[in-house]
Amino acid sequence: MATIKDVAKLAGVAVSTASYALNNSTRISAATKQRVEEAARTLNYKKNGIASDLKRTKTNTIALILSDLSGPYYSELIKGVQDVTMANGYDLIACSSIGGPQSTAVKFLREKRVDGAIILAHNISDQITIESAQEDFPLIVLDRDISNKYVYHVEVDNEHGGYLATEYLIEKGLRNIAYIGGPQDSNDNKKRLKGYMEALKNHNLTAYSNLNSIGNFTREGGYKATKLLIARGELPEGIFYGNDEMAIGGLQAFRDHQIKVPEEISVIGFDDIQLSEYVSPPLTTIKQPKYEAGALAVDLIFQLIEGKQINQKYTLSTELVVRESVRK
């Protein structure tokens, strides 16, 4: 196994310089940092929180890495992870990936300070994930496909869910349907958008790209994107929001402008968070198994820790939940 001395030698720098570079110190120039990182990749160097060339100590701790620790979607996912983790006598650390490569979350991954990790964070790159994963450090990703034998996948069928949402609006007689989505680099968003596009195509309908916008998967983002549509005076007959939080923000925007849902415009969301049942009108949405995804992900980590063989990928289904925000 390569040590930091090997990395420093290959990069042509001092050991201390290599250490600073691999720990993202601002003392090191970008060019030197890049040279050290390339040397580390070439040697397949794996950092450890204690020492690079010592066997990693078992911590009895699992990490859950999320883009954001707030929001109703994450609460149910965290509960699923927490219940299974505690049942196995382990501790759980939940941390945010805010800060990307410089975040504490990435430090946990690179230095192997836990026994395994679950990742639902679009700003943790594939490269960081692949470099961190190894046989005795299993990683489960919930939001993308990564080709690596030590990275496993638990995914919700987002594409089918996007198709279901759009097709339901079409079945209700709607033809002019907009999509308000999440971050463009979100794999979940890409697949829900793909399902939306496929449903329109299969029913010989046009996707009105001028009506589609980005709401960043937040209530505020959904509110602002909806306000923009209203301001343009180009309201569609229905809107598929890429998640419930954006849809709830959209409902508020329509209320502010005295636009009635579903009489004047139909709204459908995605996730089926607890709040969606209690807004006015109650939100029709696509239910995804958030608790089950978290519980399955951490159960797979424990199977891997025990040396068991598991499948590389697991896909969980979605279902339509009909309430009152789409016209009859």
C-alpha positions as CSV (number, residue, x, y, z in Angstrom):
1,M,0.0,0.0,0.0
2,A,1.3,3.4,-1.0
3,T,2.3,5.9,1.8
4,I,2.4,9.6,1.8
5,K,6.1,9.4,1.4
6,D,5.6,7.6,-1.9
7,V,3.2,10.3,-3.1
8,A,5.6,13.1,-2.1
9,K,8.4,11.3,-4.0
10,L,6.4,10.9,-7.2
11,A,5.1,14.4,-7.1
12,G,8.6,15.8,-6.4
13,V,7.7,17.6,-3.2
14,A,8.3,17.4,0.5
15,V,6.2,15.0,2.7
16,S,4.8,18.0,4.5
17,T,3.8,19.7,1.3
18,A,2.1,16.5,0.1
19,S,0.2,16.3,3.4
20,Y,-0.9,20.0,3.1
21,A,-2.1,19.4,-0.5
22,L,-4.1,16.3,0.4
23,N,-5.7,18.1,3.3
24,N,-6.7,21.1,1.1
25,S,-4.5,23.6,2.8
26,T,-4.5,27.1,1.4
27,R,-0.7,27.2,1.9
28,I,-0.2,25.2,-1.3
29,S,-0.6,26.5,-4.8
30,A,-3.2,25.1,-7.1
31,A,-0.6,23.7,-9.4
32,T,1.3,21.8,-6.6
33,K,-2.0,20.6,-5.2
34,Q,-3.0,19.2,-8.6
35,R,0.4,17.5,-9.0
36,V,0.1,15.8,-5.6
37,E,-3.4,14.7,-6.2
38,E,-2.4,13.2,-9.6
39,A,0.4,11.3,-7.8
40,A,-2.0,10.0,-5.2
41,R,-4.4,8.8,-7.8
42,T,-1.6,7.1,-9.8
43,L,-0.5,5.2,-6.6
44,N,-4.1,4.6,-5.5
45,Y,-3.1,6.3,-2.2
46,K,-5.8,6.1,0.5
47,K,-5.7,8.5,3.4
48,N,-6.5,7.4,6.9
49,G,-7.5,9.6,9.8
50,I,-4.7,8.1,12.0
51,A,-1.9,6.9,9.7
52,S,-1.8,6.1,6.0
53,D,0.1,2.8,6.5
54,L,-1.8,1.4,9.6
55,K,-4.7,-0.9,9.5
56,R,-8.0,1.1,9.8
57,T,-9.6,0.9,13.3
58,K,-13.2,-0.2,13.5
59,T,-15.4,2.7,14.8
60,N,-18.9,1.2,15.1
61,T,-20.1,4.3,13.3
62,I,-22.0,4.8,10.0
63,A,-22.0,8.2,8.2
64,L,-25.0,9.6,6.4
65,I,-24.0,12.4,4.0
66,L,-26.7,14.7,2.7
67,S,-26.8,17.9,0.6
68,D,-28.8,19.5,3.4
69,L,-29.8,18.3,6.8
70,S,-33.0,20.4,6.9
71,G,-36.3,19.8,5.1
72,P,-39.1,17.2,5.6
73,Y,-37.8,14.8,2.9
74,Y,-34.6,14.1,4.8
75,S,-36.3,13.5,8.2
76,E,-38.0,10.3,7.0
77,L,-34.8,9.1,5.3
78,I,-32.7,9.8,8.4
79,K,-35.3,7.9,10.5
80,G,-34.9,4.8,8.4
81,V,-31.1,4.9,8.6
82,Q,-31.2,5.6,12.3
83,D,-33.5,2.8,13.2
84,V,-31.5,0.1,11.5
85,T,-28.1,1.6,12.7
86,M,-29.3,1.6,16.3
87,A,-30.7,-1.9,16.0
88,N,-27.2,-3.1,15.0
89,G,-25.6,-1.4,18.0
90,Y,-23.8,1.3,15.9
91,D,-23.7,5.0,16.1
92,L,-24.9,7.3,13.3
93,I,-23.2,10.6,12.1
94,A,-25.3,12.7,9.8
95,C,-23.3,15.5,8.1
96,S,-23.9,18.1,5.3
97,S,-21.9,18.2,2.1
98,I,-22.1,22.0,2.0
99,G,-18.6,23.1,1.0
100,G,-18.2,20.2,-1.5
101,P,-14.5,19.0,-1.6
102,Q,-13.6,21.0,1.4
103,S,-16.5,19.8,3.6
104,T,-16.3,17.7,6.7
105,A,-18.3,15.1,4.9
106,V,-15.5,14.6,2.3
107,K,-12.9,14.5,5.1
108,F,-14.9,11.6,6.7
109,L,-14.8,9.8,3.4
110,R,-11.2,10.3,2.5
111,E,-9.9,9.5,6.0
112,K,-12.2,6.6,6.6
113,R,-13.3,7.8,10.0
114,V,-16.4,5.6,9.9
115,D,-17.1,2.0,8.9
116,G,-19.3,2.9,5.9
117,A,-21.2,5.7,4.5
118,I,-24.5,6.5,2.7
119,I,-24.3,9.4,0.2
120,L,-27.2,11.5,-1.0
121,A,-25.4,14.7,-2.1
122,H,-25.0,15.8,-5.7
123,N,-22.0,18.0,-4.8
124,I,-19.9,15.0,-3.7
125,S,-18.3,14.1,-7.0
126,D,-18.1,10.7,-8.5
127,Q,-14.3,10.9,-8.4
128,I,-14.3,11.5,-4.6
129,T,-16.7,8.7,-4.1
130,I,-14.7,6.2,-6.2
131,E,-11.4,7.3,-4.6
132,S,-12.9,6.7,-1.1
133,A,-14.6,3.4,-1.6
134,Q,-12.7,0.1,-0.9
135,E,-13.5,-3.4,0.2
136,D,-13.4,-2.6,3.9
137,F,-15.1,0.8,3.5
138,P,-18.5,0.2,1.7
139,L,-20.3,3.2,0.2
140,I,-24.0,3.3,-0.7
141,V,-25.1,6.1,-3.1
142,L,-28.8,7.1,-3.3
143,D,-28.8,9.6,-6.1
144,R,-26.7,8.3,-9.0
145,D,-25.1,5.4,-10.9
146,I,-21.3,5.0,-10.3
147,S,-19.4,2.2,-11.9
148,N,-17.2,0.9,-9.2
149,K,-17.2,-2.5,-7.5
150,Y,-17.1,-1.0,-4.0
151,V,-19.9,1.5,-4.6
152,Y,-23.5,0.2,-4.3
153,H,-26.7,1.8,-5.3
154,V,-30.2,2.2,-3.8
155,E,-32.3,4.2,-6.1
156,V,-36.0,5.3,-6.4
157,D,-37.4,4.8,-9.8
158,N,-37.5,8.6,-10.5
159,E,-38.0,8.3,-14.2
160,H,-41.1,6.1,-13.8
161,G,-42.3,8.5,-11.1
162,G,-41.9,11.5,-13.5
163,Y,-43.8,9.6,-16.1
164,L,-46.6,8.7,-13.7
165,A,-47.0,12.3,-12.6
166,T,-47.2,13.7,-16.2
167,E,-49.4,10.9,-17.5
168,Y,-51.9,11.6,-14.7
169,L,-52.2,15.2,-15.7
170,I,-52.6,14.1,-19.3
171,E,-55.4,11.7,-18.4
172,K,-57.2,14.6,-16.8
173,G,-57.3,16.3,-20.1
174,L,-54.4,18.7,-19.7
175,R,-52.2,19.3,-22.7
176,N,-50.1,22.3,-21.8
177,I,-47.9,21.0,-18.9
178,A,-44.8,22.6,-17.4
179,Y,-42.1,21.1,-15.3
180,I,-40.4,23.0,-12.5
181,G,-37.3,21.0,-11.5
182,G,-34.4,20.9,-9.1
183,P,-30.7,21.6,-9.6
184,Q,-29.5,20.8,-13.1
185,D,-26.7,18.6,-11.7
186,S,-29.1,16.5,-9.7
187,N,-29.5,13.0,-11.0
188,D,-32.9,12.7,-9.4
189,N,-34.0,15.8,-11.2
190,K,-32.6,14.6,-14.6
191,K,-34.6,11.3,-14.3
192,R,-37.8,13.0,-13.3
193,L,-37.5,15.4,-16.2
194,K,-36.8,12.4,-18.5
195,G,-40.0,10.7,-17.3
196,Y,-41.9,13.9,-17.9
197,M,-40.5,14.2,-21.5
198,E,-41.2,10.6,-22.2
199,A,-44.9,10.8,-21.1
200,L,-45.4,13.9,-23.3
201,K,-43.8,12.2,-26.3
202,N,-45.9,9.0,-25.9
203,H,-49.0,11.1,-26.0
204,N,-47.8,13.2,-29.0
205,L,-47.6,16.4,-26.8
206,T,-45.0,19.2,-26.9
207,A,-42.8,20.0,-24.0
208,Y,-43.1,23.8,-23.5
209,S,-39.5,24.5,-22.7
210,N,-40.2,28.2,-22.2
211,L,-42.5,27.3,-19.3
212,N,-40.0,25.0,-17.6
213,S,-37.7,26.4,-14.9
214,I,-35.5,25.6,-12.0
215,G,-36.7,25.7,-8.4
216,N,-33.7,24.1,-6.7
217,F,-35.9,21.6,-4.8
218,T,-36.8,24.3,-2.2
219,R,-40.0,25.9,-1.2
220,E,-38.6,29.3,-1.9
221,G,-37.3,28.2,-5.3
222,G,-40.8,26.8,-6.2
223,Y,-42.4,30.0,-5.1
224,K,-40.1,32.2,-7.2
225,A,-40.3,30.0,-10.3
226,T,-44.1,30.1,-10.1
227,K,-44.1,33.8,-9.6
228,L,-42.1,34.2,-12.7
229,L,-44.6,32.1,-14.7
230,I,-47.4,34.2,-13.4
231,A,-45.6,37.4,-14.2
232,R,-45.0,36.3,-17.8
233,G,-48.7,35.7,-18.2
234,E,-48.0,32.3,-19.8
235,L,-49.6,29.9,-17.3
236,P,-49.9,26.3,-18.4
237,E,-52.8,24.1,-17.6
238,G,-50.8,22.1,-15.2
239,I,-47.4,22.0,-13.5
240,F,-45.4,19.0,-12.4
241,Y,-43.1,20.1,-9.7
242,G,-39.9,18.0,-9.2
243,N,-40.6,17.7,-5.5
244,D,-43.3,18.6,-2.9
245,E,-41.5,21.4,-1.3
246,M,-41.4,23.3,-4.6
247,A,-45.1,22.5,-5.2
248,I,-46.0,23.9,-1.8
249,G,-44.1,27.1,-2.7
250,G,-46.0,27.1,-5.9
251,L,-49.4,26.8,-4.1
252,Q,-48.5,29.8,-2.0
253,A,-47.6,31.9,-5.1
254,F,-51.0,31.0,-6.7
255,R,-52.8,32.0,-3.4
256,D,-50.9,35.3,-3.5
257,H,-52.3,36.0,-6.9
258,Q,-55.8,34.7,-6.3
259,I,-55.3,31.8,-8.8
260,K,-57.4,28.8,-7.8
261,V,-55.9,25.4,-7.6
262,P,-57.2,23.1,-9.2
263,E,-60.0,25.1,-10.8
264,E,-57.6,27.3,-12.8
265,I,-54.4,25.3,-12.8
266,S,-53.5,21.8,-11.7
267,V,-50.5,21.0,-9.5
268,I,-48.7,17.7,-8.8
269,G,-45.6,17.1,-6.7
270,F,-43.1,14.3,-6.0
271,D,-42.0,12.7,-2.7
272,D,-45.2,12.6,-0.6
273,I,-43.7,14.4,2.4
274,Q,-45.9,14.5,5.5
275,L,-46.8,18.2,4.9
276,S,-48.3,17.5,1.5
277,E,-51.4,16.0,3.0
278,Y,-52.1,19.1,5.1
279,V,-51.6,22.0,2.7
280,S,-54.6,23.6,0.9
281,P,-55.6,22.0,-1.4
282,P,-54.0,18.7,-0.3
283,L,-51.3,17.9,-2.8
284,T,-51.5,15.1,-5.3
285,T,-48.0,13.7,-5.6
286,I,-45.8,10.8,-6.3
287,K,-44.9,8.8,-3.3
288,Q,-41.4,7.5,-2.9
289,P,-40.3,5.2,-0.1
290,K,-38.0,7.5,1.9
291,Y,-37.9,5.5,5.1
292,E,-37.4,2.2,3.3
293,A,-34.6,3.6,1.1
294,G,-32.7,4.7,4.2
295,A,-33.3,1.4,6.1
296,L,-32.3,-0.7,3.1
297,A,-29.1,1.4,2.4
298,V,-27.7,0.9,5.9
299,D,-28.8,-2.8,6.1
300,L,-26.7,-3.3,2.9
301,I,-23.7,-1.7,4.6
302,F,-24.0,-4.1,7.5
303,Q,-24.2,-7.1,5.2
304,L,-21.0,-5.9,3.5
305,I,-19.3,-5.4,6.8
306,E,-20.2,-9.0,7.6
307,G,-18.6,-10.1,4.3
308,K,-21.8,-11.1,2.6
309,Q,-22.3,-10.7,-1.2
310,I,-25.0,-8.3,-2.3
311,N,-26.3,-7.0,-5.6
312,Q,-24.7,-3.8,-7.0
313,K,-28.0,-2.0,-7.4
314,Y,-31.5,-1.9,-5.9
315,T,-34.4,0.0,-7.3
316,L,-37.5,1.0,-5.3
317,S,-40.8,1.7,-6.9
318,T,-42.9,4.9,-6.8
319,E,-46.7,5.3,-6.7
320,L,-49.3,8.0,-7.4
321,V,-51.1,9.5,-4.4
322,V,-54.3,11.3,-5.5
323,R,-55.5,14.2,-3.4
324,E,-57.1,17.5,-4.5
325,S,-54.6,19.7,-6.4
326,V,-55.4,18.2,-9.9
327,R,-58.8,18.8,-11.6
328,K,-61.2,16.0,-11.6
